[in-house]
C-alpha cells in the first residue's frame, strides 16, 4: 500500500477501481463455474 500512496491519489483510485473490476470478474467467473459444477 506504501507504493500506491507514493504514486498518488489519482493512481491509487485508478488502481483500486481496476482491482475492483478484476474482483467482480473473478467472482462472476467463480460463480459461473460453481453453477456448472
PQR file with spaces between the fields and no chain letter, atoms N, CA, C, O and H, PARSE charges and radii, in Angstrom:
ATOM       1  N    UNK     1       0.836   -1.201    0.000 -0.4000 1.5000
ATOM       2  CA   UNK     1       0.000    0.000    0.000 -0.0000 2.0000
ATOM       3  C    UNK     1       0.867    1.246    0.000  0.5500 1.7000
ATOM       4  O    UNK     1       0.437    2.319   -0.422 -0.5500 1.4000
ATOM       5  N    UNK     2       2.091    1.088    0.478 -0.4000 1.5000
ATOM       6  CA   UNK     2       3.009    2.229    0.510 -0.0000 2.0000
ATOM       7  C    UNK     2       3.277    2.717   -0.910  0.5500 1.7000
ATOM       8  O    UNK     2       3.337    3.920   -1.164 -0.5500 1.4000
ATOM       9  H    UNK     2       2.440    0.216    0.821  0.4000 1.0000
ATOM      10  N    UNK     3       3.437    1.764   -1.833 -0.4000 1.5000
ATOM      11  CA   UNK     3       3.708    2.137   -3.223 -0.0000 2.0000
ATOM      12  C    UNK     3       2.539    2.938   -3.783  0.5500 1.7000
ATOM      13  O    UNK     3       2.745    3.950   -4.454 -0.5500 1.4000
ATOM      14  H    UNK     3       3.389    0.787   -1.626  0.4000 1.0000
ATOM      15  N    UNK     4       1.316    2.493   -3.515 -0.4000 1.5000
ATOM      16  CA   UNK     4       0.137    3.190   -4.034 -0.0000 2.0000
ATOM      17  C    UNK     4       0.103    4.621   -3.503  0.5500 1.7000
ATOM      18  O    UNK     4      -0.220    5.551   -4.242 -0.5500 1.4000
ATOM      19  H    UNK     4       1.148    1.671   -2.970  0.4000 1.0000
ATOM      20  N    UNK     5       0.433    4.799   -2.223 -0.4000 1.5000
ATOM      21  CA   UNK     5       0.419    6.141   -1.629 -0.0000 2.0000
ATOM      22  C    UNK     5       1.482    7.009   -2.297  0.5500 1.7000
ATOM      23  O    UNK     5       1.252    8.188   -2.568 -0.5500 1.4000
ATOM      24  H    UNK     5       0.695    4.043   -1.622  0.4000 1.0000
ATOM      25  N    UNK     6       2.644    6.420   -2.560 -0.4000 1.5000
ATOM      26  CA   UNK     6       3.729    7.188   -3.187 -0.0000 2.0000
ATOM      27  C    UNK     6       3.335    7.621   -4.598  0.5500 1.7000
ATOM      28  O    UNK     6       3.672    8.721   -5.035 -0.5500 1.4000
ATOM      29  H    UNK     6       2.831    5.463   -2.340  0.4000 1.0000
ATOM      30  N    UNK     7       2.628    6.757   -5.297 -0.4000 1.5000
ATOM      31  CA   UNK     7       2.225    7.063   -6.678 -0.0000 2.0000
ATOM      32  C    UNK     7       1.315    8.283   -6.701  0.5500 1.7000
ATOM      33  O    UNK     7       1.496    9.174   -7.531 -0.5500 1.4000
ATOM      34  H    UNK     7       2.354    5.863   -4.942  0.4000 1.0000
ATOM      35  N    UNK     8       0.348    8.335   -5.810 -0.4000 1.5000
ATOM      36  CA   UNK     8      -0.550    9.492   -5.757 -0.0000 2.0000
ATOM      37  C    UNK     8      -2.006    9.077   -5.649  0.5500 1.7000
ATOM      38  O    UNK     8      -2.343    7.927   -5.927 -0.5500 1.4000
ATOM      39  H    UNK     8       0.200    7.611   -5.136  0.4000 1.0000
ATOM      40  N    UNK     9      -2.873    9.997   -5.249 -0.4000 1.5000
ATOM      41  CA   UNK     9      -4.298    9.711   -5.071 -0.0000 2.0000
ATOM      42  C    UNK     9      -4.958    9.253   -6.371  0.5500 1.7000
ATOM      43  O    UNK     9      -5.727    8.292   -6.371 -0.5500 1.4000
ATOM      44  H    UNK     9      -2.599   10.931   -5.023  0.4000 1.0000
ATOM      45  N    UNK    10      -4.661    9.937   -7.479 -0.4000 1.5000
ATOM      46  CA   UNK    10      -5.295    9.584   -8.753 -0.0000 2.0000
ATOM      47  C    UNK    10      -4.933    8.156   -9.139  0.5500 1.7000
ATOM      48  O    UNK    10      -5.805    7.358   -9.482 -0.5500 1.4000
ATOM      49  H    UNK    10      -4.036   10.718   -7.479  0.4000 1.0000
ATOM      50  N    UNK    11      -3.652    7.841   -9.083 -0.4000 1.5000
ATOM      51  CA   UNK    11      -3.206    6.498   -9.460 -0.0000 2.0000
ATOM      52  C    UNK    11      -3.814    5.474   -8.510  0.5500 1.7000
ATOM      53  O    UNK    11      -4.231    4.393   -8.927 -0.5500 1.4000
ATOM      54  H    UNK    11      -2.943    8.489   -8.805  0.4000 1.0000
ATOM      55  N    UNK    12      -3.858    5.827   -7.230 -0.4000 1.5000
ATOM      56  CA   UNK    12      -4.409    4.892   -6.245 -0.0000 2.0000
ATOM      57  C    UNK    12      -5.871    4.602   -6.571  0.5500 1.7000
ATOM      58  O    UNK    12      -6.306    3.451   -6.522 -0.5500 1.4000
ATOM      59  H    UNK    12      -3.520    6.704   -6.892  0.4000 1.0000
ATOM      60  N    UNK    13      -6.618    5.637   -6.900 -0.4000 1.5000
ATOM      61  CA   UNK    13      -8.033    5.459   -7.234 -0.0000 2.0000
ATOM      62  C    UNK    13      -8.161    4.610   -8.486  0.5500 1.7000
ATOM      63  O    UNK    13      -9.010    3.721   -8.553 -0.5500 1.4000
ATOM      64  H    UNK    13      -6.264    6.571   -6.939  0.4000 1.0000
ATOM      65  N    UNK    14      -7.321    4.877   -9.479 -0.4000 1.5000
ATOM      66  CA   UNK    14      -7.372    4.122  -10.733 -0.0000 2.0000
ATOM      67  C    UNK    14      -7.078    2.654  -10.458  0.5500 1.7000
ATOM      68  O    UNK    14      -7.783    1.773  -10.949 -0.5500 1.4000
ATOM      69  H    UNK    14      -6.630    5.599   -9.424  0.4000 1.0000
ATOM      70  N    UNK    15      -6.043    2.393   -9.679 -0.4000 1.5000
ATOM      71  CA   UNK    15      -5.674    1.006   -9.368 -0.0000 2.0000
ATOM      72  C    UNK    15      -6.787    0.331   -8.579  0.5500 1.7000
ATOM      73  O    UNK    15      -7.111   -0.831   -8.824 -0.5500 1.4000
ATOM      74  H    UNK    15      -5.470    3.109   -9.280  0.4000 1.0000
ATOM      75  N    UNK    16      -7.377    1.066   -7.625 -0.4000 1.5000
ATOM      76  CA   UNK    16      -8.447    0.492   -6.809 -0.0000 2.0000
ATOM      77  C    UNK    16      -9.632    0.125   -7.689  0.5500 1.7000
ATOM      78  O    UNK    16     -10.189   -0.964   -7.559 -0.5500 1.4000
ATOM      79  H    UNK    16      -7.113    2.010   -7.427  0.4000 1.0000
ATOM      80  N    UNK    17     -10.019    1.026   -8.583 -0.4000 1.5000
ATOM      81  CA   UNK    17     -11.147    0.764   -9.479 -0.0000 2.0000
ATOM      82  C    UNK    17     -10.854   -0.432  -10.360  0.5500 1.7000
ATOM      83  O    UNK    17     -11.710   -1.291  -10.573 -0.5500 1.4000
ATOM      84  H    UNK    17      -9.566    1.912   -8.689  0.4000 1.0000
ATOM      85  N    UNK    18      -9.635   -0.477  -10.869 -0.4000 1.5000
ATOM      86  CA   UNK    18      -9.257   -1.593  -11.750 -0.0000 2.0000
ATOM      87  C    UNK    18      -9.283   -2.898  -10.965  0.5500 1.7000
ATOM      88  O    UNK    18      -9.750   -3.920  -11.467 -0.5500 1.4000
ATOM      89  H    UNK    18      -8.940    0.220  -10.696  0.4000 1.0000
ATOM      90  N    UNK    19      -8.780   -2.862   -9.730 -0.4000 1.5000
ATOM      91  CA   UNK    19      -8.757   -4.072   -8.906 -0.0000 2.0000
ATOM      92  C    UNK    19     -10.185   -4.536   -8.628  0.5500 1.7000
ATOM      93  O    UNK    19     -10.477   -5.732   -8.624 -0.5500 1.4000
ATOM      94  H    UNK    19      -8.400   -2.032   -9.322  0.4000 1.0000
ATOM      95  N    UNK    20     -11.077   -3.553   -8.393 -0.4000 1.5000
ATOM      96  CA   UNK    20     -12.479   -3.905   -8.111 -0.0000 2.0000
ATOM      97  C    UNK    20     -13.092   -4.618   -9.309  0.5500 1.7000
ATOM      98  O    UNK    20     -13.811   -5.605   -9.157 -0.5500 1.4000
ATOM      99  H    UNK    20     -10.840   -2.581   -8.396  0.4000 1.0000
ATOM     100  N    UNK    21     -12.798   -4.105  -10.503 -0.4000 1.5000
ATOM     101  CA   UNK    21     -13.331   -4.725  -11.731 -0.0000 2.0000
ATOM     102  C    UNK    21     -12.818   -6.157  -11.844  0.5500 1.7000
ATOM     103  O    UNK    21     -13.569   -7.070  -12.188 -0.5500 1.4000
ATOM     104  H    UNK    21     -12.214   -3.303  -10.626  0.4000 1.0000
ATOM     105  N    UNK    22     -11.526   -6.345  -11.549 -0.4000 1.5000
ATOM     106  CA   UNK    22     -10.950   -7.696  -11.640 -0.0000 2.0000
ATOM     107  C    UNK    22     -11.622   -8.611  -10.628  0.5500 1.7000
ATOM     108  O    UNK    22     -11.912   -9.769  -10.929 -0.5500 1.4000
ATOM     109  H    UNK    22     -10.916   -5.604  -11.269  0.4000 1.0000
ATOM     110  N    UNK    23     -11.866   -8.097   -9.440 -0.4000 1.5000
ATOM     111  CA   UNK    23     -12.510   -8.916   -8.399 -0.0000 2.0000
ATOM     112  C    UNK    23     -13.901   -9.333   -8.849  0.5500 1.7000
ATOM     113  O    UNK    23     -14.297  -10.487   -8.687 -0.5500 1.4000
ATOM     114  H    UNK    23     -11.630   -7.157   -9.196  0.4000 1.0000
ATOM     115  N    UNK    24     -14.647   -8.375   -9.419 -0.4000 1.5000
ATOM     116  CA   UNK    24     -16.008   -8.693   -9.870 -0.0000 2.0000
ATOM     117  C    UNK    24     -15.954   -9.746  -10.971  0.5500 1.7000
ATOM     118  O    UNK    24     -16.761  -10.675  -10.994 -0.5500 1.4000
ATOM     119  H    UNK    24     -14.326   -7.437   -9.551  0.4000 1.0000
ATOM     120  N    UNK    25     -14.991   -9.592  -11.888 -0.4000 1.5000
ATOM     121  CA   UNK    25     -14.869  -10.542  -12.998 -0.0000 2.0000
ATOM     122  C    UNK    25     -14.549  -11.931  -12.452  0.5500 1.7000
ATOM     123  O    UNK    25     -15.129  -12.927  -12.886 -0.5500 1.4000
ATOM     124  H    UNK    25     -14.335   -8.838  -11.869  0.4000 1.0000
ATOM     125  N    UNK    26     -13.621  -11.988  -11.496 -0.4000 1.5000
ATOM     126  CA   UNK    26     -13.237  -13.279  -10.924 -0.0000 2.0000
ATOM     127  C    UNK    26     -14.420  -13.887  -10.189  0.5500 1.7000
ATOM     128  O    UNK    26     -14.658  -15.091  -10.279 -0.5500 1.4000
ATOM     129  H    UNK    26     -13.150  -11.179  -11.144  0.4000 1.0000
ATOM     130  N    UNK    27     -15.166  -13.056   -9.458 -0.4000 1.5000
ATOM     131  CA   UNK    27     -16.328  -13.548   -8.711 -0.0000 2.0000
ATOM     132  C    UNK    27     -17.350  -14.121   -9.682  0.5500 1.7000
ATOM     133  O    UNK    27     -17.882  -15.209   -9.460 -0.5500 1.4000
ATOM     134  H    UNK    27     -14.973  -12.077   -9.385  0.4000 1.0000
ATOM     135  N    UNK    28     -17.622  -13.392  -10.753 -0.4000 1.5000
ATOM     136  CA   UNK    28     -18.603  -13.847  -11.745 -0.0000 2.0000
ATOM     137  C    UNK    28     -18.142  -15.173  -12.348  0.5500 1.7000
ATOM     138  O    UNK    28     -18.942  -16.095  -12.505 -0.5500 1.4000
ATOM     139  H    UNK    28     -17.190  -12.509  -10.933  0.4000 1.0000
ATOM     140  N    UNK    29     -16.860  -15.270  -12.683 -0.4000 1.5000
ATOM     141  CA   UNK    29     -16.322  -16.485  -13.284 -0.0000 2.0000
ATOM     142  C    UNK    29     -16.419  -17.636  -12.281  0.5500 1.7000
ATOM     143  O    UNK    29     -16.774  -18.757  -12.644 -0.5500 1.4000
ATOM     144  H    UNK    29     -16.210  -14.521  -12.555  0.4000 1.0000
ATOM     145  N    UNK    30     -16.100  -17.348  -11.016 -0.4000 1.5000
ATOM     146  CA   UNK    30     -16.141  -18.389   -9.986 -0.0000 2.0000
ATOM     147  C    UNK    30     -17.579  -18.879   -9.796  0.5500 1.7000
ATOM     148  O    UNK    30     -17.824  -20.082   -9.712 -0.5500 1.4000
ATOM     149  H    UNK    30     -15.812  -16.437  -10.721  0.4000 1.0000
ATOM     150  N    UNK    31     -18.525  -17.939   -9.729 -0.4000 1.5000
ATOM     151  CA   UNK    31     -19.932  -18.302   -9.549 -0.0000 2.0000
ATOM     152  C    UNK    31     -20.404  -19.131  -10.742  0.5500 1.7000
ATOM     153  O    UNK    31     -21.106  -20.129  -10.576 -0.5500 1.4000
ATOM     154  H    UNK    31     -18.326  -16.961   -9.798  0.4000 1.0000
ATOM     155  N    UNK    32     -20.008  -18.705  -11.958 -0.4000 1.5000
ATOM     156  CA   UNK    32     -20.410  -19.433  -13.159 -0.0000 2.0000
ATOM     157  C    UNK    32     -19.870  -20.858  -13.118  0.5500 1.7000
ATOM     158  O    UNK    32     -20.581  -21.807  -13.451 -0.5500 1.4000
ATOM     159  H    UNK    32     -19.438  -17.895  -12.093  0.4000 1.0000
ATOM     160  N    UNK    33     -18.613  -21.006  -12.709 -0.4000 1.5000
ATOM     161  CA   UNK    33     -18.009  -22.337  -12.643 -0.0000 2.0000
ATOM     162  C    UNK    33     -18.742  -23.184  -11.609  0.5500 1.7000
ATOM     163  O    UNK    33     -19.007  -24.363  -11.841 -0.5500 1.4000
ATOM     164  H    UNK    33     -18.036  -20.236  -12.438  0.4000 1.0000
ATOM     165  N    UNK    34     -19.068  -22.579  -10.467 -0.4000 1.5000
ATOM     166  CA   UNK    34     -19.763  -23.315   -9.411 -0.0000 2.0000
ATOM     167  C    UNK    34     -21.130  -23.778   -9.908  0.5500 1.7000
ATOM     168  O    UNK    34     -21.547  -24.902   -9.630 -0.5500 1.4000
ATOM     169  H    UNK    34     -18.853  -21.620  -10.279  0.4000 1.0000
ATOM     170  N    UNK    35     -21.827  -22.911  -10.644 -0.4000 1.5000
ATOM     171  CA   UNK    35     -23.159  -23.258  -11.151 -0.0000 2.0000
ATOM     172  C    UNK    35     -23.048  -24.446  -12.104  0.5500 1.7000
ATOM     173  O    UNK    35     -23.853  -25.375  -12.037 -0.5500 1.4000
ATOM     174  H    UNK    35     -21.489  -21.997  -10.869  0.4000 1.0000
ATOM     175  N    UNK    36     -22.049  -24.416  -12.993 -0.4000 1.5000
ATOM     176  CA   UNK    36     -21.864  -25.516  -13.944 -0.0000 2.0000
ATOM     177  C    UNK    36     -21.509  -26.797  -13.202  0.5500 1.7000
ATOM     178  O    UNK    36     -21.968  -27.884  -13.551 -0.5500 1.4000
ATOM     179  H    UNK    36     -21.395  -23.661  -13.047  0.4000 1.0000
ATOM     180  N    UNK    37     -20.675  -26.645  -12.164 -0.4000 1.5000
ATOM     181  CA   UNK    37     -20.255  -27.819  -11.402 -0.0000 2.0000
ATOM     182  C    UNK    37     -21.449  -28.348  -10.611  0.5500 1.7000
ATOM     183  O    UNK    37     -21.324  -29.340   -9.894 -0.5500 1.4000
ATOM     184  H    UNK    37     -20.302  -25.761  -11.880  0.4000 1.0000
